[in-house]
Structures are given as C-alpha cells and as structure tokens.
Amino acid sequence: MRISEVYLVAQREYLENLRTKAFWIGILTFPLIITLGICVPILLARAKEARSFAVLDHSGFLLRQVEEQAAAQDLAAAFSRAAEAYRRGGPAFAELPEALRGLALGLLPLEETQRGKVIEALVRGEAPADTFSLPEPARALLARREALLDWRQQVSAAELKDLDFPQGRYRRVEVPQDGSDPQARLNQMVAQGEIFAYFVIGPDPVAGPQDCKYVSRNLTDTELHDWFSGLATAAIRQQRLIRANLDPRTAQWVQAPLEFAGRRLDEGGAEQRVAFGDKARQWVPLAFVYLLWFAVFTSAQMLLNSTIEEKSSRVVEVLLSSVDAGELMAGKIAGTAASGLTVVGSWAVFISLAVAIVPGLLGASATAVAQIIANPFYLASFVVYFCLGYLFYAALLVSIGSMCNSLQETQNLMMPILIPMMIPLFAMVPLVQDPNGLLARVLSFIPPFTPFVMMNRAAGPPAPWEYLVTALLMVGSIALATWAAARIFRIGILLTGKRPRLREIWGWLRSGEAR
C-alpha cells in the first residue's frame, strides 16, 4: 500500500467534506444546541410576566405569616447576591442599591444561625433577644429596618427579576371590597384574565385543609401554587407545634433525619470528605458518552454516505484507475476521521470558551461541574475513544456502503451496527452508579461497546491495566475489522445491481475473490 496515495485520497476526502453542508452543520449544531439550552430558558423566564394572584384569608393570620416568610426569603436572596458581589470586589458591589450594600455589610460578620434571626427580626420588627451581643454593623442594620423594607416595597419588577426574588415572579393584588361576594368577584377576575389565580384560606387551617382551595384557569403551571403552599405549610407547621404545646426546637430535633456523612478513601487508604465536585464527577461522563456516540455515529455515517454517493455516480471507477481498492478505502477512512476530529476539536474549543466566559457573564465563578467538564483528562479520553470507536465502526460501515447502491439499501444492513451502539446508552446509568462493577468490566472488554463504556467509567476510574488491555483489544479489533472490510470493499465497490448474499460475502472473506 502506497502511503502517498492514501494521503492524497484522504486529503481529497477531507476537502470534499469541508465543502458539504453536513460538515458545517455538525460543527455548529453542538454550540447552537448548548447555547439555546442555556439561553432560551433564561430568556423565557425573564420574559414571563409576573403571576398576579389574590388571597381570600378567612383565618386572619396565615396570609400575614406567609408574607413575612416571603419577605425573609427576599432578604436572604438579596444578601446572597450582595455578599457575592462584595467578595468579587470591583464596581459590582458599588453599583448595588444602598439598602443592599447595608444588608450585606450588616450580615456578613454573622454566623448563619444569627443571620436567620436578624432577617426574621427585620421582617417582624422585633429585636432579637441577643441584640447587644451582635456586632455593630448588624445593630446598625436593625436600626435601618424601615429604609430596607421601603426599598423592598418600591423596587421595580425588573430589579426583582434580576435579583431572582419570588416577588419578581408573583404579585399579590388586594381582594376587591365593593360589597359583592368576594369569591364570585375573584372568579370573575380569573375568568377575564385580570388575575392568574386566587387562594382561599379556611377559618382554621391549623386543624386541616377544609375550605382551602386554589382556583385558576391554568392548573399545569404549578409554580405559584407550589411557592405559596410551601410558605403556608411552613407557617401552619409552626402553629401546630404551638397548639400542641411542643417546643419548636424539640420538634425540630425529633424530626431531624439521621445523616451518614459520605467519606471516600484516597490512594493511601486515608479518609477524605466527599465534596460536591466528587459527586458531580461521577455523572459528568454521561455528557461525554452522549457526545462520543453522536460524534462516532455522524462521522461513520458521513463515510457511509460518501461511499454510496461515489459508487452510485461511478466516481469510484475513476478513482480506482489511479489507486487500488485498499488505498482508496484507507484514504476515505483517514479523510473522514480528520473531518470528525475537526468537528470534535471545535466542540472542545467551544467547551473551553464557554467554561471561561459564561460564568463571568452570569456574574459567578466557574462551578465545580464546569471545571470537571474542562478537565484535560476527560477531553483527552474523549478524543482517544472517538478515534478508536470511529475506526472500528468506520470499517464496518465502509464495507456496507461498498455493497449497496443506494442509501435505502443500507437500512436493513445498518440495524446490526446500530444495536451494539445503542446498548451502552441503555446501560449508562448502572455503569455510572458502579463504574468498576462486574457489568462495567465485562462490557469494557467487548469491542463494539469498549469506547463508550470506558468513557462512561472515566469517573471510576478503571485500573491502568484495564486501559491498556482494552486499548490493545480495540486496536486488534480495528485491524481485524479493517482486514475484513478491505476484502469486501475491493470486490463490492465495483458491483452493481443486486446486493450480494451472505454466502457470497463469506466467500469474499475466505478467499478475497468474487464467487
């Protein structure tokens, strides 16, 4: 086999792929899907109008307590955003409203428990019992309570949405007091679209949910219902503890779950805490497996389409006048592999740029998941397993393409190829849960599954000898598949008319001659 001829065929194949729409669609599809997946939900959430609702409170206390909890949630969210801006430094903190800057400076010196007490005091207007033990910034914050609550009442809906406040998503309107039946008037307002929904709170919600209901024309959008009912449930739980003469701290202790702190052993056998990144690392390979499957399948499909198109247009006969069948097949596989690596490389660049740029645009630092996704080990594994998987399936598909005269004829022959490619996708969850278990180990040594399973097990990670053995096994399988494909390709690429039968193909494999 002449390497120079293989190179020329590969170069031609690569340049031909560059001129096709499918190639550029493959490059742009991944960034477009990821961009749309991130931006569209954010844009839709921001474009969504605030849900207006009313509350008909027959209890006389529950609505007030719900609004107090909502205010506490708002202040806690405001503190989180302001504290994050303060830690980052720069103009971000200085550009915040004065009320938020004072909130952050007053709460930052406190522990989390003290923080909750101060926020509760701000909402209820009741000074905490340990006021004198609080740092000076916290006491100054309590003195500015009215200014902070005035800001919350006067802040615009757009600012509330930017701060991700629930009040930016929901707006309570007063129940009309025009002398008519309040519930009938609310029904009319819902029917005419003046409000999205309304809640009715019974006379004694502590005793049970009798006479409590939620009325809306749209029951599929449950955000408002879940938000309000969650706050109401928390308030009712506290009231039930009081009615039962139970100390809230005792009740909380009784209901507290027994949690077993996760620990993992390092290579030296010492215990280490399990951080969020350690848990996320287990599931991140799922995304790489999907991308790997998509990259291998599209690249191999590109090779199959190219082979059938050149055969049906008889371009292949012109090519075979200059190179032999083996050189042509090797060049086509290499050229399409270069096209696939170009697509994969563009994806890697996009991922790296997204990890570096997007967190800054969103006003946050790179998360642990983003750091794991950009891990060079995963990216390198992805490229290696792409090459191994592609070369294996390319040899199978190029032999199928050489025997068919149209894409329609390939449908039946493609099924035996697709089934092995689908099995690793179906087994992804159990493989991630036990990456070094028996199932994962067995599937790793079955060549059609190896690239996908080993990529899925990367978080384990597998033992080094497994990487070595499975890589050698894939190289041997690729050599065997290429040898068989070369024998089929040499004869099938020039055949026209009826597709050969399995007996004929078996004869080609045994002797390399047509029968």
Number of C-alpha atoms within 10 A of each C-alpha: 12 10 11 11 17 23 18 17 23 25 18 16 23 22 15 15 21 14 10 10 9 13 20 13 12 19 17 14 13 18 16 12 11 14 12 13 11 12 12 12 11 12 11 10 13 16 10 10 13 19 16 18 23 20 18 19 17 16 14 13 14 23 19 12 17 20 16 18 19 19 22 20 18 21 23 20 16 22 23 17 19 25 20 17 21 19 10 14 11 10 10 14 20 13 10 15 12 13 18 21 19 19 26 25 18 22 23 17 15 16 9 11 8 16 18 15 15 27 24 21 17 24 20 15 13 11 16 16 9 10 13 11 9 16 13 13 18 25 17 15 22 22 13 15 19 14 13 20 16 11 15 18 10 8 13 11 17 12 11 17 17 11 17 16 20 18 20 21 20 19 17 16 12 9 16 14 9 8 7 9 10 14 16 10 16 23 17 13 18 21 14 10 13 12 20 21 25 25 20 17 23 20 18 16 20 19 12 11 12 12 12 16 12 13 16 18 12 10 11 7 10 9 13 20 16 11 13 16 15 13 19 19 15 13 20 19 13 16 17 15 17 12 11 9 9 13 12 15 10 11 12 12 10 9 9 9 8 6 6 6 7 10 12 13 11 9 7 6 8 9 12 11 11 13 12 11 15 15 13 16 18 19 19 20 24 22 11 20 23 15 18 23 20 14 22 27 19 17 27 26 18 20 26 26 18 18 26 23 17 18 23 16 10 13 12 18 13 10 14 16 9 11 17 15 22 20 24 26 26 21 24 27 27 22 25 29 25 20 23 26 17 16 20 23 15 17 19 19 12 15 19 16 12 18 20 16 13 14 14 12 9 8 13 12 16 15 13 16 18 19 15 19 22 19 12 12 11 18 17 12 16 24 16 15 22 27 19 20 26 26 26 25 22 29 26 22 23 28 25 22 28 24 28 25 23 15 13 9 14 18 10 9 15 14 11 10 14 12 11 14 20 13 15 24 18 10 15 21 14 12 24 22 14 15 23 18 15 11 13 24 19 13 19 26 19 16 22 21 20 24 31 31 28 29 23 30 26 23 21 17 15 18 9 8 9 15 14 11 13 18 20 12 17 24 16 14 18 22 15 14 18 25 15 19 23 24 22 27 26 23 18 24 27 16 17 14 8 9 13 15 9 9 9 15 19 15 15 20 16 11 10 17 14 17 11
